Amino acid sequence: MARNITQTSADITWHERGNATAWDVVSSTTALTDEQLASATSVVAHATSYQLTELTQNTLYYVYVRANCSAEDQSGWMSIS
């Protein structure tokens, strides 16, 4: 969920349904396929929220999150709206 949206930032939140303590977050101005997400540069969040910054006003952003339990164990990507 996106909250506290300003012209240049937005707070993104999600719910953890397992026991993950880290998540990968990707944002893009275009919808991404699974293949594109596999090679996308992500940031790591250590809470179920992340603040996107340096956004461009009047621009649609797509945000994806996945649980990152270890280098070999990640969930699938989920779209945040």
C-alpha positions in Angstrom: 0.0 0.0 0.0 1.2 3.5 -0.8 0.8 6.2 1.9 2.0 9.7 2.7 2.4 10.4 -1.0 4.1 13.7 -1.9 5.4 15.1 -5.2 8.7 13.4 -4.7 8.2 10.5 -2.2 5.8 7.8 -1.0 5.8 5.3 1.9 5.2 1.8 0.8 4.0 -0.8 3.3 3.2 -4.5 3.1 2.2 -7.4 5.5 4.5 -10.2 6.3 2.8 -13.6 6.4 5.7 -15.7 7.3 9.0 -15.1 9.2 11.0 -13.0 6.8 13.1 -10.2 8.3 14.4 -8.7 5.0 12.7 -7.8 1.7 13.8 -6.8 -1.7 12.1 -3.7 -3.2 12.1 -2.6 -6.8 10.3 0.4 -8.3 9.9 1.3 -11.9 8.0 3.6 -14.2 7.0 0.6 -16.3 5.4 -2.7 -15.4 8.1 -5.4 -15.2 8.0 -9.0 -16.2 9.4 -11.8 -14.0 12.5 -11.9 -16.3 13.0 -8.2 -15.9 12.6 -8.4 -12.1 15.2 -11.2 -11.9 17.8 -8.8 -13.2 16.5 -5.6 -11.7 18.5 -3.7 -9.1 16.7 -3.9 -5.7 17.1 -2.2 -2.4 16.9 -4.2 0.9 14.3 -3.2 3.5 14.6 -4.6 7.0 11.0 -3.6 8.0 7.6 -4.0 6.3 7.9 -0.5 4.9 10.1 1.5 2.6 10.2 5.1 1.6 10.5 5.7 -2.1 12.3 9.0 -2.7 13.3 11.1 -5.7 10.1 10.4 -7.5 8.8 12.6 -10.4 5.4 14.2 -9.9 2.5 13.1 -12.1 4.3 9.8 -12.9 2.9 6.3 -12.3 5.3 4.0 -10.4 5.2 0.2 -10.2 6.5 -1.3 -6.9 7.4 -4.9 -6.3 8.4 -6.6 -3.1 9.7 -10.1 -2.3 10.7 -11.7 1.0 14.5 -12.4 1.1 15.1 -15.1 3.7 18.6 -16.0 2.4 20.7 -15.8 -0.7 19.1 -19.1 -1.9 15.6 -18.5 -0.5 13.3 -15.7 -1.8 9.6 -15.6 -2.4 8.1 -14.6 -5.7 7.7 -10.9 -6.5 4.4 -9.2 -5.5 3.1 -6.0 -6.9 2.3 -3.2 -4.4 -0.5 -0.8 -5.3 
